[in-house]
């Protein structure tokens, strides 16, 4: 059977199968990597990181312990495909700064996020956290 006949025989069925297979491949690829193309900027993708832990930044002299609620956040970032694919939650610095705070009773602070170069921060959810001081453990003693 010549090549031309092999291509043209059942052409519409072959074309439909190719389009369907391509759509299925994109659906599975997108679900596995949680990447979606952005409409505004060609070549950029968005990615969502769930349950990224929030750390507390405080002075080294401050020995108080704090409870942060919520203790994890959801981060959405955007950037070039290769950089976003290689990005890990450990490269996202998610923290609350208590360096300028003396009284923490009933305190709510904005959650800050630092992302690597060429990565844009799109969303932090939730954007604020409440801070509660914890009672020191009995074995801890503070020497001036």
N, C-alpha and C positions, 0 to 999 in steps of 0.2 A: 504494500500500500504506500503510495507516494506521500511525502510529508504534507503537501497541501491538502490532500484528502483527509489525512489524520487530524489536521488542525480544524478544518471546516466541518467535519462530521460531528454533529451534536454541539456546534459552536456555542449556542446560547446556554446550554446546560453547563458546559465547561466554564464559560464566563461567569455564570451565576455561582458556581461552586468556588471559583477563585475569589470572587467578591465576598462571599459568605465566610470562607476560610480566613481571609484577611481581617474581617470584622471580629471574628472569634479570637484571633490571635491578639489584636489590639485590646479587646476586653479583658482577656486573661493577663496580658502583660501589665495593663494599667492597674488591675486589682492586686497583683503580686507586689508591685513596687510602690503602690499608692502615689503615683505620679500623674498629674493632669497637665496638659499643655495650657499655657496662658493665652488668652486671646489678644491682649494688648501688645505683648512683646514676643516676637517670633524667636523660638529657640530656648525660651525660659519655661520652667516647669514649677509647679507648687508641690509642696510635700508637707504632710501633717505628722508631727511627733506627739504621741500621747504619753501621759504619765511621766513627764520629765520632772525630776525632783527639784524643789526650791531650796536653796541654801541661804543661810543668814550670814551677812557680812557685818562684823562688829569689830570694835577695837580689841587689840590683844590684851589690854588691861581689864576689859569687861569680862568678868567670870560668870555672869548670869547665864542661865539656860533658858531657851525660848521654845514655845510650841507654835508652829506656823500652820494655819488652816486656810486654804488647802495646802497639803504638803507636796502635791504634784500639780502640774499645769499641762495644757495642750498648746503646742507651738506650731504655727503655720509659717513656713518660709518659702521664698521664691529665689530662683537663680538659674544659671546655666545647667543644663541637663547633667553633665558629667560631675559638676561640683555638688549638686543636690543629691545625686545618687550616692556619692562617696561620703556624704555628711552623716555623722553618727550623733546620737543624743548627747554623748560626752563632749562634743565640740560646742554645744550650746551652753553658755554660762547663764543660768537662771538664778537670780538672787534677790534678796531684799536687803537694803542697806540700813543698818541701825547705828551707823557711826555718829550720827548727829542727834540721837535720841537719848534722853535721860529717863523719862517716864514712859513706860510701855503699857500702862493699864488702859485697856480699850483702844489700843492703837491699830490703825489700818494703814498699810503702806502699799505703794505701787510696786508691782513685780517688774524687775528690770531684766532685760535679756541682751546679752552680747552675742552676736553671730559672726562667723568668719567673713573675711573680705569677699566681695562679689555675691554675697548672700543677703537678701532683703528679708527683714522681719515683717510679716503681713498681719499676724494676729497672735495675741496671748490670751488664753481663756482659762480661768478668770484673770482679770487684769490687776486685781488687788487681793491682798491676804491680810488676815487679822493675826496679830501677834499677841501671845499670852505668855507672861513670865512663868517659869516653872519653879517650884520650890527646890532649893539646893538639897542635894543628898546629905544625910547626916555625917557621912565620912569626909565630906569636903570641908576644909577650913581655909579661910582667907587670911593670909599674913600680910600686913602692910609693909 
